[in-house]
Amino acid sequence: MTPARPRIGRELPTRDLEIHHGHPQRAVIGIDEVGLAPLAGPVVACAILMPAGEPISGVADSKALTPLQRQRAAVAIRAVAVAIGVGAASAREVERLNPRAASHLAMRRAVAQLVRRRGAPIDFALVDGSAARELSDLIGPHATIVRGDVSVYPIACASIVAKVLRDDLMRRLSVRYPGYAWERNVGYPAPAHLAALDAIGVTPHHRRSFAPVAARLGVWSAEGKRST
């Protein structure tokens, strides 16, 4: 399926594609994931069905919002959403499958949870990203939209919810695994994170197939002790 491309010049996401595919008479959801590139932690996906009406003020590309803006937007989104599903793929699944395939697994799990919570199937999904043949088998009828989190309202909503959830998860993990600064870098290869890999070692939540982690496994074991 050829991915749709956002209209040039739009600063805020719109509902045009939802309406084009029959929303609100049909259940048209938005799907996005976060966490493809980090060295640690899961990939998290969100699937969301939003009610008809004007977009929530403050909803935009999650990467363009401050943490506080994202938190506030996520609260507003959750307060009105018809149904939300969240799915994740673990660091081990990222290693086994590859990051993109793991993100599709997380999307499938998010859609399944949304359907269970809603008690009815969806009709169509708008998915952030480029086309992937396997998505039809995993989530059903859909369209992929390059930079959809910028241009498509329900995808932007999904992006915000997924980002806030994953950031909160990494902050909780930072308490169990101090020293990696996950409360700030949320698993991305920031200097403090890389320095901690050298000084402390690799945790069970690190993606061992990623080069910066793999390069250190010759010095540290997965339990954080120097190997001989």
HUSULTA-V367973 format. One record per run of one state. SS is the DSSP state (H for helix, E for strand, C for the rest). FROM is the first residue (numbers start at 0). TO is the last residue. If there is no record, write none. Layout:
SS;FROM;TO / SS;FROM;TO
//
This chain:
C;0;2 / E;3;4 / C;5;12 / E;13;13 / C;14;14 / H;15;19 / C;20;26 / E;27;33 / C;34;38 / E;39;39 / C;40;41 / E;42;48 / C;49;60 / H;61;63 / C;64;65 / H;66;79 / C;80;81 / E;82;88 / C;89;89 / H;90;96 / C;97;97 / H;98;117 / C;118;122 / E;123;127 / C;128;133 / H;134;138 / C;139;140 / E;141;145 / C;146;146 / H;147;150 / E;151;151 / H;152;175 / C;176;180 / H;181;184 / C;185;189 / H;190;198 / C;199;204 / E;205;205 / C;206;209 / H;210;213 / C;214;218 / E;219;219 / C;220;224 / E;225;225 / C;226;227
//
